[in-house]
Amino acid sequence: MGITAGDKAAQREGHRQPSKKEEKKQEAVVEAVLFAMGESVELRQLAAAIDGDEQEARLAVERLKQRYDKGRRGIQIIELDGCYQMCTRMEYYDNLIRVAVTPKKHMLTDVMLETLSIVAYKQPVTKLEIEKIRGVKSDHAVNRLVEYNLVQEVGRLDAPGRPALFATTEEFLRRFGIGSREELPDMDPVRAEEIRSEVEEELNIHMENEEST
């Protein structure tokens, strides 16, 4: 790359011309800062980042900008009122939109998978039943599963407080490659009976407490 007008101006003003190695490091620092910040960065901040003055920072960011423009990279650097920002090159916006409109498959944590399996085998089921089986509060996990359209509210239990009943959705069947709920793998009979007994006991205690208040 030849000497730019900015380089010549710097030389005329008495600025020390950094070596090629120093220039590359300055550009790398500017690139790292602009990428990490994700928003416009003031020239004085870039100067502080490269441990130099604003003139050095301006030359470094302009060199980096030229490299991006020359290579027609997907990312460009723009100037906004004396600040600089890294952003997507406008000609690739359509490609970004294609990604944005693609349905997302959400990652399920172990807690969410455990909660989902309880709903799948015990549906329709209340949060109280889920929490009794898991031994901990399950509001967050259930809400996330509803948000991901894997679980839905299907009615209300005819009991004090009318707690909501939850069941799996068609999306759950699609995600796990199951034609119907009847195709779920059989649960271990001993564990199934333990779950049933625990839930019934907890529900009886809960209803007795509700009736006594």
C-alpha contacts under 8 A as a table, 3 or more apart, distances in Angstrom:
res1	aa1	res2	aa2	distance
3	I	6	G	7.98
3	I	7	D	5.80
3	I	8	K	6.88
4	T	7	D	5.06
4	T	8	K	6.45
5	A	8	K	5.15
5	A	9	A	6.16
6	G	9	A	5.01
6	G	10	A	6.13
6	G	59	L	6.48
7	D	10	A	5.08
7	D	11	Q	6.28
7	D	17	Q	7.82
7	D	59	L	7.15
8	K	11	Q	5.03
8	K	12	R	6.22
9	A	12	R	5.07
9	A	13	E	6.21
10	A	13	E	5.12
10	A	14	G	6.38
10	A	15	H	5.25
10	A	16	R	7.78
10	A	17	Q	7.63
10	A	55	Q	7.35
11	Q	14	G	5.19
11	Q	15	H	5.50
11	Q	16	R	7.03
11	Q	17	Q	6.91
12	R	15	H	7.54
18	P	21	K	7.91
18	P	22	E	5.68
18	P	23	E	6.12
19	S	22	E	5.09
19	S	23	E	6.15
20	K	23	E	4.97
20	K	24	K	6.21
21	K	24	K	5.23
21	K	25	K	6.37
22	E	25	K	5.09
22	E	26	Q	6.13
23	E	26	Q	5.06
23	E	27	E	6.18
23	E	60	A	6.75
24	K	27	E	5.14
24	K	28	A	6.17
25	K	28	A	5.00
25	K	29	V	6.17
26	Q	29	V	5.09
26	Q	30	V	6.18
26	Q	50	I	5.71
26	Q	57	A	7.73
26	Q	60	A	6.05
27	E	30	V	5.09
27	E	31	E	6.04
27	E	60	A	5.29
27	E	61	V	6.46
27	E	63	R	7.35
27	E	64	L	5.88
28	A	31	E	5.02
28	A	32	A	6.12
29	V	32	A	5.11
29	V	33	V	6.20
29	V	49	A	6.91
29	V	50	I	6.36
30	V	33	V	5.18
30	V	34	L	6.12
30	V	46	L	6.39
30	V	49	A	7.38
30	V	50	I	7.32
30	V	57	A	7.92
30	V	60	A	7.28
30	V	61	V	6.44
31	E	34	L	5.32
31	E	35	F	6.04
31	E	64	L	7.61
32	A	35	F	5.22
32	A	36	A	6.01
33	V	36	A	5.19
33	V	37	M	5.98
33	V	46	L	7.59
33	V	49	A	7.70
34	L	37	M	5.37
34	L	38	G	6.22
34	L	39	E	7.21
34	L	40	S	7.53
34	L	41	V	6.89
34	L	84	Y	7.65
34	L	85	Q	6.10
34	L	86	M	5.73
35	F	38	G	5.57
35	F	86	M	6.39
37	M	40	S	7.63
37	M	41	V	7.53
38	G	85	Q	7.32
38	G	86	M	6.93
39	E	85	Q	5.67
39	E	86	M	7.26
40	S	80	L	7.24
40	S	83	C	5.67
40	S	84	Y	5.12
40	S	85	Q	4.29
40	S	86	M	7.58
41	V	45	Q	6.59
41	V	46	L	7.09
41	V	83	C	5.20
41	V	84	Y	5.29
41	V	85	Q	6.24
42	E	45	Q	5.27
42	E	46	L	6.58
42	E	82	G	6.68
42	E	83	C	4.40
42	E	84	Y	6.55
43	L	46	L	5.08
43	L	47	A	6.16
43	L	54	E	6.10
43	L	57	A	6.70
43	L	58	R	6.92
43	L	82	G	6.70
43	L	83	C	5.78
43	L	84	Y	7.26
44	R	47	A	4.93
44	R	48	A	6.25
44	R	53	D	7.64
44	R	54	E	5.83
44	R	57	A	7.97
45	Q	48	A	5.06
45	Q	49	A	6.20
46	L	49	A	4.91
46	L	50	I	6.35
46	L	54	E	7.55
46	L	57	A	5.84
47	A	50	I	5.38
47	A	51	D	5.97
47	A	52	G	5.11
47	A	53	D	5.12
47	A	54	E	5.07
47	A	56	E	7.05
47	A	57	A	4.92
48	A	51	D	4.88
48	A	52	G	6.25
48	A	53	D	7.40
49	A	52	G	7.73
50	I	57	A	7.05
52	G	56	E	6.16
52	G	57	A	6.89
53	D	56	E	5.46
53	D	57	A	6.36
54	E	57	A	4.89
54	E	58	R	6.01
55	Q	58	R	5.10
55	Q	59	L	6.25
56	E	59	L	5.19
56	E	60	A	6.12
57	A	60	A	5.06
57	A	61	V	6.17
58	R	61	V	5.29
58	R	62	E	6.05
59	L	62	E	5.10
59	L	63	R	6.10
60	A	63	R	5.21
60	A	64	L	6.27
61	V	64	L	5.03
61	V	65	K	5.98
62	E	65	K	4.89
62	E	66	Q	6.14
63	R	66	Q	5.16
63	R	67	R	6.36
64	L	67	R	5.12
64	L	68	Y	6.38
65	K	68	Y	5.19
65	K	69	D	6.19
65	K	76	Q	6.73
65	K	77	I	5.50
65	K	78	I	7.90
66	Q	69	D	5.04
66	Q	70	K	5.88
67	R	70	K	5.19
67	R	71	G	6.22
68	Y	71	G	5.41
68	Y	72	R	6.04
68	Y	73	R	5.33
68	Y	75	I	6.97
68	Y	76	Q	5.89
68	Y	77	I	7.63
69	D	72	R	4.99
69	D	73	R	6.58
69	D	76	Q	6.78
70	K	73	R	7.87
73	R	76	Q	6.84
73	R	89	R	7.59
74	G	88	T	5.97
74	G	89	R	5.44
74	G	92	Y	6.95
75	I	86	M	6.79
75	I	87	C	5.63
75	I	88	T	4.56
75	I	89	R	5.27
76	Q	86	M	5.79
76	Q	87	C	5.57
76	Q	88	T	6.03
76	Q	89	R	5.51
77	I	84	Y	6.67
77	I	85	Q	5.56
77	I	86	M	4.53
77	I	87	C	6.28
78	I	84	Y	5.69
78	I	85	Q	5.48
78	I	86	M	6.54
78	I	87	C	7.49
79	E	82	G	6.23
79	E	83	C	5.56
79	E	84	Y	4.55
79	E	85	Q	6.50
80	L	83	C	4.96
80	L	84	Y	5.94
80	L	85	Q	7.42
88	T	92	Y	7.12
88	T	93	Y	7.42
89	R	92	Y	5.86
89	R	93	Y	7.30
90	M	93	Y	5.47
91	E	94	D	7.33
92	Y	95	N	5.34
92	Y	96	L	6.59
93	Y	96	L	5.05
93	Y	97	I	6.27
94	D	97	I	5.08
94	D	98	R	6.50
95	N	98	R	5.25
95	N	99	V	6.79
96	L	99	V	5.23
96	L	100	A	6.24
97	I	100	A	4.87
97	I	101	V	6.21
98	R	101	V	5.50
98	R	102	T	6.43
99	V	102	T	5.23
106	H	148	Y	6.96
108	L	111	V	7.96
108	L	112	M	5.75
108	L	113	L	6.14
109	T	112	M	5.14
109	T	113	L	6.16
110	D	113	L	5.06
110	D	114	E	6.09
111	V	114	E	5.15
111	V	115	T	6.20
111	V	141	A	6.87
112	M	115	T	5.03
112	M	116	L	5.95
112	M	141	A	5.27
112	M	142	V	7.54
112	M	144	R	7.87
112	M	145	L	7.13
113	L	116	L	4.97
113	L	117	S	6.08
114	E	117	S	5.24
114	E	118	I	6.45
115	T	118	I	5.20
115	T	119	V	6.38
115	T	130	I	6.94
115	T	134	R	7.82
115	T	138	S	7.59
115	T	141	A	6.73
115	T	142	V	7.07
116	L	119	V	5.10
116	L	120	A	6.08
116	L	142	V	7.94
116	L	145	L	7.37
116	L	150	L	7.99
116	L	151	V	7.65
116	L	168	T	7.97
117	S	120	A	4.97
117	S	121	Y	6.22
118	I	121	Y	5.39
118	I	122	K	5.81
118	I	123	Q	7.82
118	I	130	I	6.63
119	V	122	K	5.27
119	V	123	Q	5.17
119	V	124	P	7.05
119	V	125	V	6.19
119	V	130	I	7.48
119	V	151	V	7.85
119	V	166	F	6.90
119	V	167	A	5.92
119	V	168	T	6.72
120	A	123	Q	5.73
120	A	167	A	6.72
120	A	168	T	5.98
120	A	181	R	7.56
121	Y	184	L	7.98
121	Y	187	M	7.96
122	K	125	V	5.84
123	Q	165	L	7.87
123	Q	166	F	6.47
123	Q	167	A	4.97
123	Q	168	T	7.41
124	P	154	V	7.42
124	P	165	L	5.44
124	P	166	F	5.18
124	P	167	A	4.98
125	V	129	E	6.38
125	V	130	I	7.18
125	V	165	L	5.05
125	V	166	F	5.19
125	V	167	A	6.73
126	T	129	E	5.29
126	T	130	I	6.46
126	T	157	L	7.84
126	T	163	P	6.45
126	T	164	A	5.83
126	T	165	L	4.75
126	T	166	F	6.08
127	K	130	I	4.96
127	K	131	E	6.01
127	K	138	S	6.82
127	K	139	D	7.19
127	K	142	V	7.72
127	K	163	P	7.88
127	K	164	A	7.57
127	K	165	L	7.69
127	K	166	F	7.94
128	L	131	E	5.15
128	L	132	K	6.14
128	L	203	L	7.90
129	E	132	K	5.13
129	E	133	I	6.39
129	E	199	V	5.53
129	E	202	E	7.63
129	E	203	L	7.54
130	I	133	I	5.31
130	I	134	R	6.17
130	I	138	S	7.00
131	E	134	R	5.05
131	E	135	G	5.39
131	E	136	V	5.34
131	E	137	K	5.43
131	E	138	S	5.77
132	K	135	G	5.12
132	K	136	V	7.26
132	K	198	E	7.13
132	K	199	V	6.52
132	K	202	E	7.03
133	I	195	I	6.48
133	I	198	E	7.13
133	I	199	V	7.14
134	R	137	K	7.94
138	S	141	A	5.35
138	S	142	V	6.11
139	D	142	V	5.30
139	D	143	N	6.01
140	H	143	N	5.16
140	H	144	R	6.14
141	A	144	R	5.20
141	A	145	L	6.24
142	V	145	L	5.11
142	V	146	V	6.23
142	V	151	V	7.57
143	N	146	V	5.07
143	N	147	E	6.12
144	R	147	E	4.84
144	R	148	Y	6.13
145	L	148	Y	5.02
145	L	149	N	6.22
145	L	150	L	5.36
145	L	151	V	5.41
146	V	149	N	4.98
146	V	150	L	5.93
146	V	151	V	4.74
146	V	152	Q	5.53
147	E	150	L	7.72
148	Y	151	V	7.66
149	N	152	Q	6.87
149	N	169	T	6.79
149	N	171	E	6.44
149	N	172	F	7.52
150	L	168	T	5.74
150	L	169	T	5.35
150	L	170	E	7.63
150	L	171	E	5.76
150	L	172	F	4.74
151	V	166	F	6.53
151	V	167	A	5.56
151	V	168	T	4.37
151	V	169	T	5.48
151	V	172	F	7.41
152	Q	166	F	5.51
152	Q	167	A	5.63
152	Q	168	T	6.18
152	Q	169	T	6.36
153	E	164	A	6.48
153	E	165	L	5.63
153	E	166	F	4.52
153	E	167	A	6.50
154	V	164	A	7.58
154	V	165	L	5.68
154	V	166	F	5.66
154	V	167	A	6.46
155	G	164	A	5.96
155	G	165	L	5.27
155	G	166	F	7.47
156	R	162	R	5.51
156	R	163	P	5.58
156	R	164	A	4.53
156	R	165	L	5.35
157	L	162	R	5.26
157	L	163	P	5.51
157	L	164	A	6.30
157	L	165	L	6.32
158	D	162	R	5.84
159	A	162	R	5.31
159	A	163	P	7.31
159	A	207	M	7.20
160	P	163	P	7.71
160	P	207	M	6.50
160	P	210	E	6.36
160	P	211	E	7.69
168	T	172	F	6.09
168	T	173	L	7.96
169	T	172	F	5.18
169	T	173	L	6.83
170	E	173	L	5.08
170	E	174	R	6.35
171	E	174	R	5.00
171	E	175	R	5.99
172	F	175	R	5.14
172	F	176	F	6.20
173	L	176	F	5.41
173	L	177	G	5.79
173	L	178	I	4.77
173	L	179	G	6.29
173	L	180	S	6.64
173	L	181	R	7.60
174	R	177	G	5.10
174	R	178	I	6.38
174	R	179	G	7.71
175	R	178	I	7.92
178	I	181	R	7.19
178	I	183	E	6.32
178	I	184	L	7.20
179	G	183	E	6.69
180	S	183	E	5.58
180	S	184	L	7.63
181	R	184	L	5.62
187	M	191	R	7.29
187	M	192	A	6.34
188	D	191	R	5.40
188	D	192	A	6.09
189	P	192	A	4.97
189	P	193	E	6.17
190	V	193	E	5.27
190	V	194	E	6.30
191	R	194	E	5.00
191	R	195	I	6.19
192	A	195	I	5.18
192	A	196	R	6.20
193	E	196	R	5.01
193	E	197	S	6.12
194	E	197	S	5.25
194	E	198	E	6.10
195	I	198	E	5.16
195	I	199	V	6.09
196	R	199	V	5.29
196	R	200	E	6.16
197	S	200	E	5.24
197	S	201	E	6.06
198	E	201	E	5.24
198	E	202	E	6.15
199	V	202	E	5.17
199	V	203	L	6.06
200	E	203	L	5.14
200	E	204	N	6.15
201	E	204	N	5.24
201	E	205	I	6.32
202	E	205	I	5.14
202	E	206	H	6.07
203	L	206	H	4.99
203	L	207	M	6.07
204	N	207	M	5.23
204	N	208	E	6.12
205	I	208	E	5.15
205	I	209	N	6.22
206	H	209	N	5.18
206	H	210	E	6.24
207	M	210	E	4.99
207	M	211	E	6.16
208	E	211	E	5.18
208	E	212	S	6.23
209	N	212	S	5.20
209	N	213	T	6.49
210	E	213	T	5.50
